[in-house]
Amino acid sequence: MKEKMVKMKFTDFECNLLINGINEWRNQLLEADYPTEDVDALLLKIIDKAEGK
């Protein structure tokens, strides 16, 4: 099955808010000793796109 690609546009403020929120979630996962590989990949994608504006 082919995955659907979704594109969204965010302001700088919204992008920073999204990055900070996902990073907080990642920190909570680390504290609870849960794996973070998928969250890490998502966070890196968002950061890469934010820097490429």
Distance bins in CASP14 RR format, pairs under 12 A and 6 or more apart:
PFRMAT RR
TARGET T0000
AUTHOR 0000-0000-0000
RMODE 2
METHOD distances of the structure
MODEL  1
5 45 0 0 0 0 0 1 0 0 0 0 0
6 45 0 0 0 0 0 1 0 0 0 0 0
7 49 0 0 0 0 1 0 0 0 0 0 0
8 14 0 0 0 0 1 0 0 0 0 0 0
8 15 0 0 0 0 0 1 0 0 0 0 0
8 18 0 0 0 0 1 0 0 0 0 0 0
8 46 0 0 0 0 0 1 0 0 0 0 0
8 49 0 0 0 0 1 0 0 0 0 0 0
8 50 0 0 0 0 0 1 0 0 0 0 0
9 15 0 0 0 0 1 0 0 0 0 0 0
9 49 0 0 0 0 0 1 0 0 0 0 0
9 50 0 0 0 0 0 1 0 0 0 0 0
9 53 0 0 0 0 1 0 0 0 0 0 0
10 16 0 0 0 0 1 0 0 0 0 0 0
10 17 0 0 0 0 1 0 0 0 0 0 0
10 18 1 0 0 1 0 0 0 0 0 0 0
10 19 0 0 0 0 1 0 0 0 0 0 0
10 46 0 0 0 0 1 0 0 0 0 0 0
10 49 0 0 0 0 1 0 0 0 0 0 0
10 50 1 0 0 1 0 0 0 0 0 0 0
10 53 0 0 0 0 1 0 0 0 0 0 0
11 17 0 0 0 0 1 0 0 0 0 0 0
11 18 0 0 0 0 0 1 0 0 0 0 0
11 50 0 0 0 0 0 1 0 0 0 0 0
11 53 0 0 0 0 0 1 0 0 0 0 0
12 18 0 0 0 0 0 1 0 0 0 0 0
12 19 0 0 0 0 0 1 0 0 0 0 0
12 50 1 0 0 1 0 0 0 0 0 0 0
12 51 0 0 0 0 0 1 0 0 0 0 0
12 52 0 0 0 0 0 1 0 0 0 0 0
12 53 1 0 0 1 0 0 0 0 0 0 0
13 19 0 0 0 0 0 1 0 0 0 0 0
13 20 0 0 0 0 0 1 0 0 0 0 0
13 50 0 0 0 0 0 1 0 0 0 0 0
14 20 0 0 0 0 0 1 0 0 0 0 0
14 21 0 0 0 0 0 1 0 0 0 0 0
14 46 0 0 0 0 0 1 0 0 0 0 0
14 50 0 0 0 0 1 0 0 0 0 0 0
15 21 0 0 0 0 0 1 0 0 0 0 0
15 22 0 0 0 0 0 1 0 0 0 0 0
15 43 0 0 0 0 0 1 0 0 0 0 0
15 45 0 0 0 0 0 1 0 0 0 0 0
15 46 1 0 0 1 0 0 0 0 0 0 0
15 47 0 0 0 0 1 0 0 0 0 0 0
15 48 0 0 0 0 0 1 0 0 0 0 0
15 49 0 0 0 0 1 0 0 0 0 0 0
15 50 1 0 1 0 0 0 0 0 0 0 0
15 51 0 0 0 0 1 0 0 0 0 0 0
15 52 0 0 0 0 0 1 0 0 0 0 0
15 53 0 0 0 0 1 0 0 0 0 0 0
16 22 0 0 0 0 0 1 0 0 0 0 0
16 23 0 0 0 0 0 1 0 0 0 0 0
16 46 0 0 0 0 0 1 0 0 0 0 0
16 47 0 0 0 0 0 1 0 0 0 0 0
16 50 1 0 0 1 0 0 0 0 0 0 0
16 51 0 0 0 0 0 1 0 0 0 0 0
17 23 0 0 0 0 0 1 0 0 0 0 0
17 24 0 0 0 0 0 1 0 0 0 0 0
17 46 0 0 0 0 0 1 0 0 0 0 0
17 50 0 0 0 0 0 1 0 0 0 0 0
18 24 0 0 0 0 0 1 0 0 0 0 0
18 25 0 0 0 0 0 1 0 0 0 0 0
18 42 0 0 0 0 1 0 0 0 0 0 0
18 43 0 0 0 0 1 0 0 0 0 0 0
18 45 0 0 0 0 0 1 0 0 0 0 0
18 46 1 0 0 1 0 0 0 0 0 0 0
18 47 0 0 0 0 1 0 0 0 0 0 0
18 49 0 0 0 0 0 1 0 0 0 0 0
18 50 0 0 0 0 1 0 0 0 0 0 0
19 25 0 0 0 0 0 1 0 0 0 0 0
19 26 0 0 0 0 0 1 0 0 0 0 0
19 39 0 0 0 0 0 1 0 0 0 0 0
19 42 0 0 0 0 0 1 0 0 0 0 0
19 43 1 0 0 1 0 0 0 0 0 0 0
19 44 0 0 0 0 0 1 0 0 0 0 0
19 45 0 0 0 0 0 1 0 0 0 0 0
19 46 1 0 1 0 0 0 0 0 0 0 0
19 47 1 0 0 1 0 0 0 0 0 0 0
19 48 0 0 0 0 0 1 0 0 0 0 0
19 49 0 0 0 0 0 1 0 0 0 0 0
19 50 1 0 0 1 0 0 0 0 0 0 0
19 51 0 0 0 0 0 1 0 0 0 0 0
20 26 0 0 0 0 0 1 0 0 0 0 0
20 27 0 0 0 0 0 1 0 0 0 0 0
20 43 0 0 0 0 0 1 0 0 0 0 0
20 46 0 0 0 0 0 1 0 0 0 0 0
20 47 0 0 0 0 0 1 0 0 0 0 0
20 50 0 0 0 0 0 1 0 0 0 0 0
21 27 0 0 0 0 1 0 0 0 0 0 0
21 28 0 0 0 0 0 1 0 0 0 0 0
21 39 0 0 0 0 0 1 0 0 0 0 0
21 42 0 0 0 0 0 1 0 0 0 0 0
21 43 0 0 0 0 1 0 0 0 0 0 0
21 46 0 0 0 0 0 1 0 0 0 0 0
22 28 0 0 0 0 0 1 0 0 0 0 0
22 29 0 0 0 0 0 1 0 0 0 0 0
22 36 0 0 0 0 0 1 0 0 0 0 0
22 38 0 0 0 0 0 1 0 0 0 0 0
22 39 1 0 0 1 0 0 0 0 0 0 0
22 40 0 0 0 0 1 0 0 0 0 0 0
22 41 0 0 0 0 0 1 0 0 0 0 0
22 42 1 0 0 1 0 0 0 0 0 0 0
22 43 1 0 1 0 0 0 0 0 0 0 0
22 44 0 0 0 0 0 1 0 0 0 0 0
22 45 0 0 0 0 0 1 0 0 0 0 0
22 46 1 0 0 1 0 0 0 0 0 0 0
22 47 0 0 0 0 1 0 0 0 0 0 0
22 50 0 0 0 0 0 1 0 0 0 0 0
23 29 0 0 0 0 0 1 0 0 0 0 0
23 30 0 0 0 0 0 1 0 0 0 0 0
23 36 0 0 0 0 0 1 0 0 0 0 0
23 39 0 0 0 0 1 0 0 0 0 0 0
23 40 0 0 0 0 0 1 0 0 0 0 0
23 42 0 0 0 0 0 1 0 0 0 0 0
23 43 1 0 0 1 0 0 0 0 0 0 0
23 44 0 0 0 0 0 1 0 0 0 0 0
23 46 0 0 0 0 1 0 0 0 0 0 0
23 47 0 0 0 0 1 0 0 0 0 0 0
24 30 0 0 0 0 0 1 0 0 0 0 0
24 31 0 0 0 0 0 1 0 0 0 0 0
24 39 0 0 0 0 0 1 0 0 0 0 0
24 43 0 0 0 0 0 1 0 0 0 0 0
25 31 0 0 0 0 0 1 0 0 0 0 0
25 32 0 0 0 0 0 1 0 0 0 0 0
25 34 0 0 0 0 0 1 0 0 0 0 0
25 36 0 0 0 0 1 0 0 0 0 0 0
25 38 0 0 0 0 0 1 0 0 0 0 0
25 39 1 0 0 1 0 0 0 0 0 0 0
25 40 0 0 0 0 0 1 0 0 0 0 0
25 42 0 0 0 0 1 0 0 0 0 0 0
25 43 0 0 0 0 1 0 0 0 0 0 0
26 32 0 0 0 0 0 1 0 0 0 0 0
26 34 0 0 0 0 1 0 0 0 0 0 0
26 35 0 0 0 0 0 1 0 0 0 0 0
26 36 1 0 1 0 0 0 0 0 0 0 0
26 37 0 0 0 0 0 1 0 0 0 0 0
26 38 0 0 0 0 0 1 0 0 0 0 0
26 39 1 0 1 0 0 0 0 0 0 0 0
26 40 1 0 0 1 0 0 0 0 0 0 0
26 41 0 0 0 0 0 1 0 0 0 0 0
26 42 0 0 0 0 1 0 0 0 0 0 0
26 43 1 0 0 1 0 0 0 0 0 0 0
26 44 0 0 0 0 0 1 0 0 0 0 0
26 46 0 0 0 0 0 1 0 0 0 0 0
27 34 0 0 0 0 0 1 0 0 0 0 0
27 36 0 0 0 0 1 0 0 0 0 0 0
27 39 0 0 0 0 1 0 0 0 0 0 0
27 40 0 0 0 0 0 1 0 0 0 0 0
27 43 0 0 0 0 0 1 0 0 0 0 0
28 34 0 0 0 0 1 0 0 0 0 0 0
28 36 0 0 0 0 1 0 0 0 0 0 0
28 39 0 0 0 0 1 0 0 0 0 0 0
29 35 1 0 0 1 0 0 0 0 0 0 0
29 36 1 0 1 0 0 0 0 0 0 0 0
29 37 0 0 0 0 0 1 0 0 0 0 0
29 38 0 0 0 0 1 0 0 0 0 0 0
29 39 1 0 0 1 0 0 0 0 0 0 0
29 40 0 0 0 0 1 0 0 0 0 0 0
29 42 0 0 0 0 0 1 0 0 0 0 0
29 43 0 0 0 0 0 1 0 0 0 0 0
30 36 1 0 0 1 0 0 0 0 0 0 0
30 37 0 0 0 0 0 1 0 0 0 0 0
30 39 0 0 0 0 1 0 0 0 0 0 0
30 40 0 0 0 0 0 1 0 0 0 0 0
34 40 0 0 0 0 0 1 0 0 0 0 0
35 41 0 0 0 0 0 1 0 0 0 0 0
36 42 0 0 0 0 1 0 0 0 0 0 0
36 43 0 0 0 0 1 0 0 0 0 0 0
36 44 0 0 0 0 0 1 0 0 0 0 0
37 43 0 0 0 0 0 1 0 0 0 0 0
37 44 0 0 0 0 0 1 0 0 0 0 0
38 44 0 0 0 0 0 1 0 0 0 0 0
38 45 0 0 0 0 0 1 0 0 0 0 0
39 45 0 0 0 0 0 1 0 0 0 0 0
39 46 0 0 0 0 0 1 0 0 0 0 0
40 46 0 0 0 0 0 1 0 0 0 0 0
40 47 0 0 0 0 0 1 0 0 0 0 0
41 47 0 0 0 0 0 1 0 0 0 0 0
41 48 0 0 0 0 0 1 0 0 0 0 0
42 48 0 0 0 0 0 1 0 0 0 0 0
42 49 0 0 0 0 0 1 0 0 0 0 0
43 49 0 0 0 0 0 1 0 0 0 0 0
43 50 0 0 0 0 0 1 0 0 0 0 0
44 50 0 0 0 0 0 1 0 0 0 0 0
44 51 0 0 0 0 0 1 0 0 0 0 0
45 51 0 0 0 0 0 1 0 0 0 0 0
45 52 0 0 0 0 0 1 0 0 0 0 0
46 52 0 0 0 0 0 1 0 0 0 0 0
46 53 0 0 0 0 0 1 0 0 0 0 0
47 53 0 0 0 0 0 1 0 0 0 0 0
END
